[in-house]
Amino acid sequence: MFRRRSALVAVAVTFAAQAAHADVTISSKPTQNMSCDAGVCTATAQKAVLNVADLQTMLASGDVAVKTGSLAKDIDINQPLSWTSSSRLTLDAQRSVQIEKQVTVAGQGALTVTTNDTGDNGRVAKGKSEGEFIIVPEHGSVQFWDAGSSLMIDGNNYTLVYDIETLASDIAANPAGFYALATDYDASVDGTYSSPPILNSFSGSFEGLGNQFINVRIGLPEAQEKIGFFTYLGPGGVLRNLILSRSSVRWRGKASYAALLLAENDGGTVASSHVDGRLDGKAFATGGLVGINGSVNAAKIEFSSASVEIARKGMTSEEYAGGLAGINAQGSISASYAKGNLDVSGGGMYGGGLVGLNSAAIDTSYSISAVSVTGNVLGFAGGFVATQHGPGKIDNCYATGSATVLHGDRWAGAGGFMAFNGDVGWSGGTVAHSYSTGTPKIVLGGSFNYLGGFAGGNGNGQDALTIDYWDTTTSGESAGCGTDYCPGVEGLSDAQLKSGLPAGFDPKIWGSDPSINNGYPYLRANPPS
């Protein structure tokens, strides 16, 4: 059994914030405001407690259903829970079910999770927020120790898998099925994979249950079009609550899309998933978590992160690399972050701390990645994104990492937040309520150089960047945009940026505390790691 990485501790706070609070709490406190009869325990008040020992005693002798009823909303397990009997535990909530500690089905027992149960055929009540099955990383997980166990989530039966070979075989047989990782799996026993583990297109649901694939090594002697643990996630597909830890992907030759977790997200959702490791190879779009998000159909990345070293020597055409995603094309990224180092080079090379190229929506996300770019013809480096095309939209985000262009033979651009808003033949998008603190630098420029504290350049008019800030002290730059007029970008000293929220930042979205994020503004729904 492997201990979860401490880098995910802060994300636990993130996920805890997704639900307002758990009205039925399974904890070590005495049972209170719960009516238990014939194996059914229902809340009798808005706030109720079910003692974990009481629950384990009931499970030893039969099935148990824990319900919020009509008074409470959420169910939260904040103490370790385990049982060895064949009993089924049902968690039935009006809104969310949240797992903060490890739940272990040690025998041939079963677990059923039902969210959004309003008594109206499972539909969310009008005006109410939609609930989720939330597993808090670092501490929360659900593990099944016996293959005879069963899992049902929101009416769907999940096939439990214990290793990568079985998962690949099951998906090949039914690419639209429902699967769950039963326990942590150390893939070092598998050696190095000579092709992506999940080659088949996937449009089903894979629930990681907060468990990890550890030490996955992928080494391709020749490049394929799509490279990653999963190669393709189609419309309606879901990857959720999955951790890919201490893993690497290396390949030779040219690929289209590459990432540690998923090469191409085409209409699917990657949620509450996290990767750490290394990528090394050439691709048109390289990302720590996802290569391209929304290639044809709108796709989502939410509440996810990547802590990845990306080292690549590129080709002669344009290439994009990002700490989280190489390209965010027709999708959305929210409440996510990236950390690590990008050291990338190519003919026309774009490197961004979170995303290389953005032409869709990003909100409440941040990057602390350090970016270094070498371009034979063009080199663009941005602390958050390298470049943005219309109709890209970024709101309530920040970047703290450096952005360095080592060489741009003809064009070179660097900015603490973005290298350039727009591109040759492309209009830019918008950026609002965002800031940067990193140092942008062009070591060896070319005929056209763009260098600014916030953006190297802005090709979308003076109204495209609004209520944005850069740290004049840490960046060493006196101009927000290197080559264009950006009246919506304001420089603040380091002391000013740490003295409270900048003007125009919503205190419901942003917080300011000397003990959090080194004193810089932080996102309440996505606190720093």
N, C-alpha and C positions, 0 to 999 in steps of 0.2 A: 504494500500500500504506500502511495506516495503522498507527501504532504503538499497541499496547494501553495502556490507561490504567493509570497507576501505582497507582490506588486498588485494583487487584485483586491487588497483590503479595502481601498477607497471605493472600488466599484461596488463592493457590498453595500456601502452607504448609498450609492447611486440607486441600486435596485430597491433598497428599503424605502426610498423616497417615491417609488412608482406608485405604491399603494398609500392611501392617506394614513391608515393605521389598521392593524389587525384587530377586529372587534372580538373574535373568539381566539384566545391565545392558549396554545398548548404549552405549558411551562411547568416549572417546579413549584409554583405557588398552589395553594389549596384550591380545589374546585369551587367555583362560585358562579351563580347565575346560569347554571346548566341543568337541564332536566334530562336524566338518562333513564330510559325504560326500554326493556327488551332489545338492547343493543343499539338504540338510537339516542344520541345525545344532541339536544337542541338548545340553542341560546334562549334564555328568557329575559334578556336585557340587551341593550346596545353594546355593553361591554361585559364579556364573560371569560371565565378561565376554566380550562379542563386540565387537571393535574396529570402530568405525563405518566406517573406511576399508576394512577387510577386507570388511565387508558390502556397501559400495558397489561394490567390485571384483567381487564375486560377482553382484550385481544387473545389472552391465553386460553379463553374458554369459548370464543365465538366471534362472529363478524361484528364489526362496530361501524356505525355511520355517525360522523360528526357534522352537524348542520348549523348554519347561521340562522336558519329560519327567516322570519320576516323582519326581525328586529336588528340583528347584526348584519354586517356586510362582508367582512373578510375573515379568513382563517390564517393564523400565523403559528408555525411551529418554531419555537425559539429555544428548545432543549432537545438533546439527542433522544431519538426514539427508535426502539428496535423490538421485534418480536420473532419468535421461532416457530410458532404454530402455523397452521394452514389457513388462518383467518384472513378475511379481507377487511382492510380499512378503507372507508369511503370518506373523503373530504369534500363536502358539498357547500359551496359558498355563493352568496348572491353576487359577489364581485370577484375578488382575487383569492388565490391560495398561495401563501408565501412560505418557502422552506429556508429557514435561517441556520439550522443545524442539520447534522447528518441523520437521515432516516434510513434504517437498515431493515430490509425484509430478509431475515437470516434463514428462514425455512422456506417451505413451499407456499408461503402466504401470497397475498395480492394487495394491490393498491388501486383505488379508483379516485380520480380527481375530477371534480366538476366545477367549472367557473361560470359566472354570469347566469346562475340559476335563479331567475326571478319568479319562477312558477308560471312563466308565460312561454312555455316551450323553449326555454333557454335563451330567449331574446333579451337584450339589454333594455331595461326600462327607459322610457323617454326622459331625456335630460340627465341621465346617469352616465358616469364614465364607465368605459368597458374594462372588465377585469382581465387578469392574466394568471397563468401559472408561473410564479416567480421563484427562481432558485438563486439565493444570494451566493455569489462565488466566494471562494476562500474558505467559508465555513459550511455552507449549505450544499447538500447533495442527497440523492436518493440512490441506494444501492440494493441490488438483488443478488444474493449469494447462491441461489439455487435456480437452475434453469427451468425448474417446474413452476416457478412463480409466474404471475401475470400482472400486466399494467394496462389500465384504461385511462385515457385523458380525454375529457369532453366528448365521450361517446365513441372514441376510436380505440380499438385494441392495438397495442404496440407489441411488435416482436422484439424480445430482448436479445441483444447480441453481446458477446463477451470478447470478441477479437475482430481484427480488421478483415481477415479472410472471410469470415462468416458474413460480415456486413456487405462486402463486395459481392459475394455470391447471392445473397438475398436481394440486393438491389438489382442485380442483373436479371433475376427471375421476376421481380416485380418492382419496376422503377417508380411506381406511384404509391408504394406501401408506406406503412408507419413503423418506424424502428426506434429503439432506444438503447443507449449504451448502459449496460447493467452495472459495471464497475470500472475503475481505472484499468487501463491496459498499457503495459510497458512493451512497446514495439521493438525494443532492442533485440529481442529473440528472433525477430523476423529478418534481421540483417538489413541490407539496403534494397529498397524497391527500385527496380529498373524501369518502372512505368508508374503513372499515378495510381494509387490504390483503388479509387472509385472511378473507373474509366467510363462507365455508363452514364448517360444523362439521367438526372434525378428530378422528379417532380412531386415526390412524396414529402414526408415529414420525418426528420431525424432529430430526436430529443436526446441531448447529451446528459440530462439529469444532473448537471454540475460535475460530471466525471471527466476524466482526462484520457486522451491518447498521448503517451509520453514517448520521447525518443524515436519519433518517426523520421526515418532517413530515406529520402527520395533522390536517386542519382540516375539521370538519364544520359546514356551515351550519345543519343541523338535527340534533338528537340522535337516535341509534338506541338500541335497548334495550341493546345490548352494544357497547362501544367499546374498541378496542385493536388492536395489530398482529395478533394472533389474537383472534377473538371467542369461540370455544367449543372446549374440549378435552374430549372425551367419555371414557367408561370405556375404560381400556386405552391411551389416547393418551399420548404422551411428547414433551416438549420438553427437550432435553438439550444441554449444552455450547454454549449460544447466548449471544451478547453483542449487546445493542441499545444503541448508544452515541450520545450527543449528539442525542437525539431528543425529539420533543414531540408531545403530543396536546391539541387544543383543540376544544371543541364548544359549541354553543348548545342551549338547551332541556334537557329532563330525560332522563337515561339511568338504566338499572337498575344496570349494572355497568360500571366503566371502569378501565383500567390501561394502562401503556405496553406490556407484553408480551401479557397474556392477560386478557380481561374475565371469563370464567367457566371455572373448572376444575371439571368435573363428573365426577370419577372418574379423572382422569388424573394424570400425574406431571410436575412441573416440577423438573428437577434440574440442578445445576451451571450455572445460567444467571444472567445479570447485566444490569441495565439502568441507564442514567443519562440524565437529561433532565428534562422538565417536563410536568406535567398541569394543565389549566385548564378547569374545567367543572363541571356539577352532576350528581350521581349518587347513588343510594341507597347504593352501596358503591364507594368509590374506593381503589385501592391502587397503589403504585409498580410492583410486579411483576404482581400478580394482583388483580382486583377482588373476586371471591368465590372462596374455596377450599372445595370440597365443598358445592356448592349442593344436590344431591340425593344423589349417591354420594360415598363417602369418597375424598378426593383428597390428594395429597402435594405439598409444596414442600420441597426439601432441598438443602443446599449451594448456596444461591442468595442474591442480594443485590440491593438497589435503592438507588441514590443519586439521589433525585428531589426536585424542588421541587413541592409540591402546593398550588395556589392555587385556591380555589373559593368561589363564593357559592351557598349552598344554597337549598332549597325550604322549605316550611312543615312538612313531616313529618320523621320521624327519618332521619338520614343518618349513615354511618360512613366514616371515612377512616383509613388506616394507611400508614405508610411502605413496608411490604412488601405487605400485603394489607388490603383494606377490612374484609372479614369472613372469619374462619376458622370455617366452620360445621360441616362434617362431614368433617374432614380432619386432617392433621398438618403441622406445620412444624418442621423440625429443622435445626440447624447452618447457620442463615441470619442475615442482618442487614440493617438499614436505616440510612441516614444521609441527612441533608438537612433541609428545613424544610417543615412543614405549617402553612399559614395558611388556615383553613377556617371557614366560617360557614353557619348554616342555622337552621331552626326548632328542631329538636332535634338538636344537633350533637355527635357523638362523634369525637374525634381521638386516635389512639394512635401512638406512635413507630414501633412495628412493625405493630400490628393495631388496627383500630378496635373491633371486637367479636369476642371469642373465645368459642366454645362447644365447642371440640374440644381437641386436644393441641398444645402447643408445648414444645420442649426445646432445650437448648444453642444458644440464639439470643440476639441482643442488638440494642439500638437506641441510636444516638447522635443521633437526630433531635430537633430542637427543634419543639415543638408549640404552636400558638396557636389558640384556639377562641373563636368568638363564637356564642352561641345566643340566638335570639329568645325561646325559652321555656326551653330547657335547654342548658347547655354543659358538657361533660365533657372533660377533657384528662388523658392519662396518658403518662408517659415511655415506657412499653412497650406497654400496651394501655389503651384508654379504659374499657371495661367488659367484664366476663366473666359469662356465663350458665352455669349448670350444664348438662351435666357437664364444663365446661371445666377443663383441667388444664395448669398451667405449671410446669416444673421446670428448674432449672439455667439461669437466664437473668438478664440484667441490663440496666439502662438508665442512661444518663448524661446524657441531654438534658433540657432544661427543659420544663415543662408549664404553660401559662398559659391561664387563662380570662379573656378580655377582658370578656365579659358573659354572664351567665346570668340571664335575666329572672325566672325562678321557681326553677329548680334550677341550681346551679353546683358542680362537683366537680373537684378537681385533686389529683394525687398523683405523686410522683417515679417510681413504677412503674405504678400504675393509678389511675384516678379513682374507680372503684367496683367492688367485687366483688359483682355482682348488679345488679338494676334493678327498676323498678316492675313487679310481677307476676312477677319472675324470681328464682330463687335464684342464688347465685353458685357459682363453682367453687373450685378449690384452687390455691395457689401455694406452692412449696417450693424451698429452696436457691437463693434469688434475692436480688438487691440492687439498690438505686438510689442515685444520687449527685446527680441533677438537682434543680433548684429548682422546686417547685410554687407557683403563685400564682393567686389570684383577684383581679382588678382591680376588677370591679364585679359583685357577687353579687346574689342574689335572696332569695326567702323562705326557701330551704333551701340551705345552703352546706356543702360537705364538703371539707376541706383537711387533708392529712396528708403527712408526709415520705415514706412508702411508698405508702399508699393513702388516698384521700380518705374512703372509707367501705367497710365490709365488711358485706354482708348475708347472709353464709352461716355465721355462728357463729364462735366463737373458735378452733376447730380448723382452719379453712379455710386460714389463713396460718401456715405453720410453717417454722422455720429460715430466716427472711427478715431482711434488714438494710437500713437506710438510713443515709446519711451525714448526721449531725446538723450537721456543719460547713458543708458545701456546700449543703445543702437549706435551712438556716435554720429548720427545724422541729423542735420538741421532742417531738412526738407522731407515732408511726408511722401510726396511723389517726385521721382527724380526728374521727369521730363514734362509733366503736365500739371495744370492748375487743379488742385484738389481742395477746395474750400471746406469740404465736409470732413477732412482729416486734420486733427489737431494734435500738436506735440505737447506732451506733459513730461515734466521731470520725473525721475524715479520716485522722489519723495511725494510728489503730487499724485502719482498713480497709486501709491500705497496709502494715501491719506483718507481714502473713501471712494465711493463709486463715482466715476466720471459723469458729467452732465449727460442726461439722456439715457443712462443705463437703468433698466427697470429693476428695482430692488426685489421684486418677486422672482426674477430670473437670476439676478446676480447677487453675490454676497461680498462683503469685505471684512476681513479679520486678520490681524497681524500674525496669528498663529496658523493660518491656512494659506497655502499657495505662496509662501514667502511674502505674504502681505499684499500680493496683487489681487485684483478682482477675480473671483472664481464663480463657476456655474453651480447653482444650488442643486440642480438635477443631475449634475455630472461633476462632483467634486474631484480635486486632483489626486493622483495616485501617489 
